[in-house]
Each structure stands twice: as C-alpha cells, then as structure tokens.
Amino acid sequence: MQNFFAKITVLNQYDPTTSTLTWQDPTPERWDKVYSKLQLGDRGFILGNGVVYSGVVSTVVDHDSIAFSGIETFNLRADRFLSINAVYPELNAQLKGAIGQPYIFEDDINFDAFRQAAQTRDFINFYIVKSDAVNNYAATFKNNDRIITIDENLVFENFGIYCNGNITPILQDQAFFNVKGKSLYDVIQIFEEVSARRTNRNSSSNLRLLNHILENFENGNALFQFTSFAGYYNIIHNKTALLYSKIQLSNYYAVGAYWDGEDQTKRFVENSIWQNGYDDKFLEIVNSVPLGSKIAIKAPHVENRKDAVMTIKARGEVISNPKDGKNLEIVWEKDFKPFKVPFSGGYRDTISRVTKPDHIQAIFFNNIDIYDTEGDDNDNDDGVVVTKALLPLNQILYGPPGTGKTYKLQHEYQPLFVDMKDDKVLRKRFDFITFHSNYSYEDFIEGIKPVLAEEGKDSSDLRFRREQGLFYKACVKAVQLAGYVSLEECLADTPENRKEKLNNAPQYAIFIDEINRANISRVFGELITLIEEDKRLGARYEVTDTLLPSSKKSFGVPCNLHIIGTMNTADKSIALLDIALRRRFEFVQLLPDAEKVNDPTHRSFLRELNKLVHQKKGEDFLIGHSYFMSSAETPLDLVKAMQYKVLPLLSEYFYRREKEMLELVTEALHNSDLRKQYAAEQDPNGFKKIIFSISKNIATDGSSN
C-alpha cells in the first residue's frame, strides 16, 4: 500500500458529515508525476491547521481531484506528526522538506500503530548525548528515540535509534548526516558565515539553536534534548552543512597575476609567492589574509562573445604574510593543470574573497555544479531549453565610463533569460530600460496620464487614465511564468502554492541602464521594502498587503524577478546613493581592464593615463578600456578615439582646468610606449588639435631619444 502526504489548501475540502475529504489540484505536472501513481485503497495523510486527516482513496477524477473516505482526524501539528515512529520522520523530511509538497511514500505505514501513538501522545524524543554518558541516561531514553552522539571534544560521531540500551544506526540515513566529523564549533562557524551572507533564510534560527546546544555542553551537561523534530532535522540534516561537507573551514581567495600586460603566474609559482601589483589598492585585504588560507590565480574572460568564464591557473596555500599589503608566501600545488569555471562575476579585482559554497567547490575542489541543469527543469519535451540564471535578485554593476557595464548586461546576463529551440530564440524573459533625470514613479510602477482626444473630436476633451509602468508589467510577466494569469490571482493564492509555483518558475529580469541618472528613491517608492529578497512573493516573510497609492490595488514583487542595473560612477558615486537602496543591492565593480586593448602601445598609454587620472580624481573617473579596443584598426582610429571620446570626457572631469588636463595627457604620453611611436613618425595626422601639438613638441624637444 502506498501513502499519500500533502498539506490541506482549502478548509472546506473536509466534510465531517460524511467523513470524506476531496483533494483538488489542477496542476498537470503533479498529476503526471505524483497522483497517477495512486490506486484505490491507498492511504492519505492530509495536514492543515494543527490537524491530520487520514483516509483511503475512494475516487480519482483524472487531472481534477482525489476523494478520500473513512477520514479520521488527529490533533497534531506537522512537527508532532513527524515525531511518531510509525511515520518514520527522517525519510519523510528528506523526501520533501518535512512534507512541504504532495508526494507518495511507497513504504508501509502501520496505521494502527500510528493511531495508537497519536491518541496516547506517544512521541519520539530527539537527543544529543556525550558518547561516554549514554548509559547514564538509560532511564531517560525510551525505545525509538533518536540519539546523536558527540565525543569529549564536541565532535559529532553518529546517530541512530535507541533500543533496549543500544543505539542502532539508521543505515539508510547516514548519507544525510551532514555534520558527522565536525565539531559544534565548526558547525556554528558554518552557520555564522551563511547567516552573514544571508544565503539561507533559516540560518539565524539554526544558529541560535546551535549556540544554545553549545552553551548546554560547555556548562558541564552531557545531554541535550530537542524540543521539536524540526530543530533536530535542521541541525543534523541541514543542506547548508552538506554544501560544506567537502569544504574545510578556511578562507578562500581568488587573485590576479597580470602586471603591465605581463602574466606573472609562472614567476609567482617558481618563487613561491604572490604579489599585489598596486601600491595604493587592496593593501588592507592583503594584510588580512590569514595563514592557511587557500588561494587561486584566476583569469576572467568571455567566450563565444557572451559566456563569462574564468580560468584557474594555479592554486596554493598561504604560509606567510608579512603584513606589508603587497606580498604573500605561498605553497603552490605541484603539477597543477589549469581549468575553467563557468562564472567570473565578482572576481575582477586583483584579490577577492570567495565565499559562495558552490564557487569554493568549483575553484578549489574541481567540483563544478554552478548551474541548475536538471533535465526536468531545463529541457522540455518539445526541445525548448530554458536557462536558469543563478544571479542575485538585486544587483548593480558600477564603474567609470567605458568599462563594459552595458556590454555585460547585453552579452552575459541577457542570454540567461532567453528560451532557445534549435538555436533559435523563442522567448525573451526580460525588459530593458535606460533611466533619465525625468523618469518617475508613474513611469515605473503606475500613474495617471493624459489621453489625447480622438481624431475628429473636440481637442478640449482631455481625459486621463491609469497606466501600468514597466516594472509593474515585469512583475505580471514574472508571475505568468509561474502559471498565474495576473498579479491579483497570484496574491489571492495560498502562501504554500505561491511559494512552490514562484520558486519553481522560470526567471524574469528587468535591466536598468544608467540606474543612478534618475531620482532612485522617488522612482522606486514603496519598492524599497518589497524588492528585498525575503519580502518578495514566495519568500519566507513575503509582503502581500501593500496598496499602490493610485489604484489602491495590492501589489508585491515576485521572487523570480531579477533587478539588474548599471551605474556610471563619473555621474554619481555609490557613496551618494540612498542608504536604504544601497543595502538592498549587491554591487559589482567594473574597472578599466587594459588587457582588453589589443595594441600594446595603446595599452601602455591607457595605463599611464589612468594612473594619473586616479591620482587627480580617483577611481570613479578612470577612462574605460572600451574607448581603445578598436583604436588600432586604422592609423587614425586612435586619433578619433582621443578627439571624440576621451578628450571630451577629460574636459568634463577637468572643467575650466584645461591646462591641468593638457599636462596630464602630455605626461601620460611621455611615460607610455606611445611616446616613441609618435615622436619617431612626426605624424602630421597625429592627435589633432591637442594631441598633435603634444606629439610635435615631443618630437622636437629631444626627449624622445
């Protein structure tokens, strides 16, 4: 006999006068994958509002409903339901997250034993005990209790079922004992790191429980009892611990190795060192690198004009840090073979700390499992490929002009929101907009706008109507990907259904170029709260009762909608952004990358120019590499790039200080390899106007020899 488990969705599904319960679910996927397995006579357990309804399948209406007859009711919370031995709590919880979704349990359940235990309130207890003190609690433990043992150093050893004075391991569950071999201190550190990054919404409560357990044992006690099955399950079987199961508790860093156009990897490895090539940047983070940290030399780049990847060229361990902000002594891995990982975002700086568990696995353990590529989710039966993007929900790419922010949106991010079939685009799941100074809340969310009179009618007949903005429409498109017709239908659904549908739906995105050009606080309005990850529809603390000021309609932001923007720091620094907005977005800095400039002399000039600009104005005003990426195709390309792009930009930076700007460009030209080229050629078609006079002076003053 099979057993069906689910959570009740509508209270009137149960009819106490006939002792029947009708389960309705029109979702086609569940009928195909779950309900089709049920047969007449199979037993169902339906949970809701502190009650468990149990009966047998009496009628099945395909793709519509399942009727259960002979319903018996038990006053049990879900947690208590899973504390009855007849239900075998660990396996149920492992299968579907403590019965969060309908599923079929194919093993036998002794219903008579379940009924007796439920009626007598005979529940399993869950304990952690020091292994050398197990016998001291023989009077406390009863058969079927779950016992976790730890050693004198508070290291998790084993767990099993207590039976007549012995602890019998639950063999089929050992693979899920994710904290085995780790101490309480180790596990607490794991959850502290996860909580700090807010990648697991339950991590804070789990962390409090872990600290409570630690305090219990540090106070001299040898036994700790969980108050619920959920606490026991979340600590022992938690997926967070599983992610870290192969990761040593250490610090991980991705570092660069390019200096002045030269790859320093070979020199670093041969001399057992790594060096920071800057005298005024990254000093603090280099000084903070502790001994024992893992380090990897990386080289981010783009393949196929759109795929962001990163080559890992060397790996090692830090054995000495002189705290000079420049040098680290490294033991590099021998016979290391470079490999690629399918991501590069967040690792453009000379040194970056790697904190995401999946990135640590990929870079330091050659375990590349970054993208969700399960066939059921991505490859439909009709051959349509749906890509799932593992990007932050709210992200802003920021940097000076010409550093590739918009390019990254268009060539790296947007392809993640495109459905393909036979190499053809079937559907784009994103919107793109550029903000400007007059952009408003009414344009973005909703507002009342004038409507022109129809042709032939009195032009004085001015009417107004309410129009939805781009972001409102994007929210509607996102919930439609989850199967809803409208945002109103999504908000009217039960939280359980909404969470399941939105978290399993394809993702939608809105890309906002030049996001800082508008008055962001005014444009976003109440979205400041609603765009937070845990306040979105389908999230743990979803907000569903916000009313829009114009239409008075309820509004929410679905959890499958990404908001990704770009920001030009020459227009406005991050420091000037609204603090409330800053803390809700992840910021990824893009700085000029001279390595992308093909011509070595132009590359040298860009480096020297930016070095001087940085000294005068700071990194927000550097000159982007994109201005020079086509500067060597013809002899006059560099002239055009300088005359029509770079010099006008510098004129803005040095407004009414033309002499200072000329001196800066002259010095950059003097210090770069470009000096010899223009001095030798004495090119009359050199940098017209400003640059021509500079190159002419260089050629005649004798300084070029």
RAGI-V693163 format. One record per backbone hydrogen bond with DSSP energy under -0.5 kcal/mol. CO is the residue of the C=O (numbers start at 1). NH is the residue of the N-H. E is the energy in kcal/mol with one decimal. If there is no record, write none. Layout:
co;nh;e
CO;NH;E
CO;NH;E
This chain:
co;nh;e
2;43;-1.8
3;105;-3.6
4;45;-3.6
5;103;-1.9
6;47;-2.5
10;13;-1.9
11;14;-1.4
13;22;-2.3
14;16;-0.6
15;18;-0.9
15;19;-1.0
15;20;-1.6
19;71;-2.6
20;15;-3.0
21;23;-0.6
21;68;-3.2
22;24;-0.6
23;66;-2.8
27;31;-1.5
28;32;-2.3
29;33;-2.4
30;34;-3.0
30;35;-2.0
31;36;-1.5
34;37;-1.8
35;38;-1.7
39;42;-2.1
42;57;-3.1
43;4;-3.1
44;55;-1.4
45;6;-1.8
45;47;-0.5
46;53;-3.4
47;8;-4.4
48;51;-1.4
51;48;-2.2
51;53;-0.5
52;74;-1.9
53;46;-3.1
54;72;-2.8
55;44;-3.2
56;69;-2.6
57;41;-2.2
59;67;-3.1
60;62;-0.7
61;64;-1.9
61;65;-1.9
64;25;-1.5
65;61;-2.8
66;23;-3.7
67;58;-3.1
67;59;-1.4
68;21;-2.4
69;56;-2.0
72;54;-2.5
74;52;-2.9
74;76;-1.8
77;81;-2.6
78;82;-1.8
80;83;-1.5
81;84;-1.1
83;85;-0.6
83;124;-3.9
84;87;-1.8
85;88;-1.5
88;92;-1.5
89;93;-2.5
90;94;-2.4
91;95;-2.2
92;96;-1.7
92;99;-0.6
93;97;-1.2
93;98;-0.7
96;100;-2.7
103;5;-2.5
104;106;-0.6
105;3;-2.1
109;111;-1.2
110;114;-2.3
111;115;-3.1
112;116;-2.3
113;117;-2.4
114;118;-2.6
115;119;-2.4
116;120;-2.3
117;121;-0.6
117;122;-2.5
121;123;-1.1
125;146;-2.4
126;226;-2.6
127;148;-1.9
128;224;-2.8
129;150;-1.7
130;133;-2.4
131;134;-0.8
133;136;-0.9
134;137;-1.7
135;138;-1.2
137;140;-0.9
137;141;-2.4
142;145;-2.1
145;147;-0.5
145;162;-3.0
146;127;-2.4
147;160;-1.9
148;129;-3.0
149;157;-3.1
149;158;-0.9
150;131;-2.6
151;154;-2.0
154;184;-2.1
155;151;-1.9
156;181;-2.5
158;149;-2.7
159;170;-0.8
160;147;-2.5
161;168;-3.0
162;144;-2.8
163;166;-1.6
166;163;-3.1
166;168;-0.6
167;169;-0.6
168;161;-2.9
169;171;-1.3
170;173;-1.8
170;174;-0.5
171;174;-1.4
173;176;-1.7
174;177;-1.6
176;178;-2.0
177;180;-1.5
179;182;-2.2
182;156;-2.6
183;187;-2.4
184;188;-2.3
185;189;-2.0
186;190;-2.2
187;191;-2.3
188;192;-2.3
189;193;-2.2
190;194;-2.2
191;195;-2.8
192;196;-2.2
193;197;-1.4
194;198;-1.0
194;199;-1.4
200;203;-1.6
202;206;-2.1
203;207;-2.4
204;208;-2.1
205;209;-2.0
206;210;-2.5
207;211;-2.4
208;212;-1.9
209;213;-2.4
210;214;-2.7
211;215;-2.5
212;216;-1.9
213;217;-1.9
214;218;-2.8
215;219;-1.3
216;221;-1.5
217;220;-1.7
222;130;-2.3
224;128;-2.8
228;232;-1.4
229;233;-3.0
230;234;-2.9
231;235;-1.6
232;236;-2.3
233;237;-2.4
236;178;-1.0
236;179;-0.7
238;242;-1.3
239;243;-2.4
240;244;-1.2
242;245;-1.3
244;247;-1.8
246;248;-0.6
248;250;-1.4
251;294;-3.0
252;354;-2.7
253;296;-2.1
254;352;-2.4
255;298;-2.9
257;259;-0.5
257;264;-4.2
259;262;-2.8
262;259;-2.7
262;264;-0.6
264;268;-2.8
265;269;-2.6
266;270;-2.6
267;271;-1.9
268;273;-2.4
269;272;-1.0
272;330;-1.9
274;328;-2.1
275;277;-0.6
282;286;-1.9
283;287;-2.3
284;288;-1.3
285;289;-0.5
286;289;-1.2
290;293;-1.6
293;318;-2.7
294;253;-2.0
295;316;-2.6
296;255;-3.0
297;313;-2.7
297;314;-0.9
299;311;-2.0
301;309;-2.7
303;306;-1.9
303;307;-3.1
306;308;-0.7
307;303;-2.9
307;309;-0.6
309;301;-2.4
310;341;-2.3
311;299;-1.5
311;313;-0.7
312;339;-1.4
314;297;-2.4
315;333;-3.5
316;295;-2.5
317;331;-2.5
318;292;-3.0
320;329;-2.7
326;276;-3.0
328;274;-1.9
328;330;-0.5
329;319;-2.7
329;320;-1.3
330;332;-0.8
331;317;-1.6
333;336;-0.7
336;338;-0.6
339;312;-3.5
341;310;-1.9
341;343;-1.5
344;347;-1.7
350;256;-2.8
352;254;-2.9
353;355;-0.6
356;360;-2.5
357;361;-2.5
358;362;-2.0
359;363;-2.9
360;364;-2.5
360;365;-0.6
361;365;-1.3
361;367;-2.5
362;366;-0.5
366;368;-0.8
367;369;-0.9
371;373;-0.9
374;377;-1.0
374;378;-2.1
375;379;-1.6
378;380;-0.8
378;386;-2.6
380;383;-2.0
384;380;-2.0
384;386;-0.6
385;387;-0.6
385;420;-2.0
387;389;-0.6
388;390;-0.6
389;391;-1.5
393;563;-3.7
394;586;-2.3
395;565;-2.6
396;398;-0.6
396;588;-2.5
397;567;-2.4
398;590;-3.1
399;569;-1.9
400;403;-0.8
401;624;-1.1
402;626;-2.5
404;408;-2.1
405;409;-1.8
406;410;-2.5
407;411;-2.8
408;412;-2.0
408;413;-2.0
409;414;-2.9
413;416;-1.6
414;417;-2.2
415;418;-0.9
417;429;-3.4
418;387;-0.6
419;426;-3.0
419;427;-1.2
420;385;-3.3
421;424;-1.6
424;421;-2.2
424;426;-0.5
427;419;-2.9
427;429;-0.5
429;509;-1.5
431;511;-3.3
433;435;-0.5
433;513;-3.0
436;439;-1.7
440;444;-1.7
441;445;-3.4
441;446;-0.5
443;470;-1.5
444;471;-1.9
444;472;-1.2
445;469;-4.8
447;449;-0.5
447;467;-2.9
449;465;-2.4
451;463;-1.4
454;457;-2.2
458;461;-2.1
460;462;-2.4
463;451;-3.5
465;449;-2.8
467;447;-2.0
469;473;-2.3
470;474;-2.0
471;475;-2.3
472;476;-2.0
473;477;-2.5
474;478;-2.1
475;479;-2.1
476;480;-2.0
477;481;-1.3
479;482;-0.9
479;484;-1.9
480;483;-1.5
481;506;-0.5
486;490;-1.6
487;491;-2.4
488;492;-1.6
489;493;-0.8
490;493;-0.8
494;498;-2.8
495;499;-2.5
496;500;-2.2
497;501;-2.8
498;502;-2.5
499;503;-2.0
500;504;-1.1
501;505;-0.6
502;505;-0.6
508;562;-2.8
509;431;-1.9
510;512;-0.5
510;564;-2.1
511;433;-2.3
511;513;-0.6
512;515;-0.6
512;566;-2.2
513;435;-2.3
514;517;-1.9
515;518;-0.7
518;520;-1.5
519;523;-2.4
520;524;-2.7
521;525;-1.7
524;527;-2.6
525;528;-1.6
526;529;-1.3
526;530;-1.5
527;531;-2.7
529;532;-1.4
532;535;-1.3
532;536;-0.7
533;536;-0.7
534;541;-1.5
535;543;-2.4
536;539;-2.2
537;559;-1.8
539;542;-1.1
542;544;-0.6
546;555;-2.2
548;552;-1.9
553;548;-2.6
555;546;-0.6
556;558;-0.6
557;537;-2.1
558;561;-1.2
560;508;-3.0
560;562;-0.5
562;510;-2.5
562;564;-0.5
563;395;-2.4
564;512;-2.5
565;397;-3.0
566;515;-2.7
567;399;-1.8
567;569;-0.8
568;571;-1.3
568;572;-1.5
573;576;-1.4
574;577;-1.8
578;582;-2.5
579;583;-2.1
581;584;-1.3
581;585;-0.7
582;585;-0.8
586;396;-2.8
587;589;-0.5
588;398;-2.4
589;591;-0.5
592;594;-0.6
593;596;-2.0
594;597;-1.9
596;598;-0.6
599;603;-2.5
600;604;-2.1
601;605;-2.1
602;606;-2.4
603;607;-2.0
604;608;-2.2
605;609;-2.7
606;610;-2.6
607;611;-2.1
608;612;-1.7
609;613;-2.4
610;614;-2.7
611;615;-1.4
612;616;-1.9
613;617;-3.7
613;618;-1.0
614;618;-0.6
618;621;-1.5
619;622;-1.1
622;624;-0.5
624;627;-1.0
625;628;-1.9
625;629;-0.5
626;629;-0.7
628;631;-1.1
630;633;-1.1
631;638;-0.7
634;637;-1.6
634;638;-0.5
636;640;-2.5
637;641;-2.6
638;642;-2.5
639;643;-2.9
640;644;-2.7
641;645;-1.3
641;646;-2.4
642;647;-2.8
645;649;-1.3
646;650;-2.7
647;651;-2.3
648;652;-1.4
649;653;-2.0
650;654;-2.6
652;655;-1.0
654;657;-2.5
657;661;-1.9
658;662;-2.8
659;663;-2.3
660;664;-1.9
661;665;-2.5
662;666;-2.5
663;667;-2.4
664;668;-2.3
665;669;-2.4
666;670;-2.5
667;671;-2.4
668;672;-0.9
669;675;-0.6
672;675;-1.2
673;677;-1.0
674;678;-2.2
675;679;-2.4
676;680;-2.2
677;681;-1.9
678;682;-1.9
678;683;-0.5
683;686;-1.8
687;692;-5.0
688;690;-0.7
688;691;-1.0
689;693;-1.6
690;694;-1.7
691;695;-2.8
692;696;-2.4
693;697;-2.0
694;698;-2.2
695;699;-2.1
696;700;-1.2
697;701;-1.4
702;705;-0.8
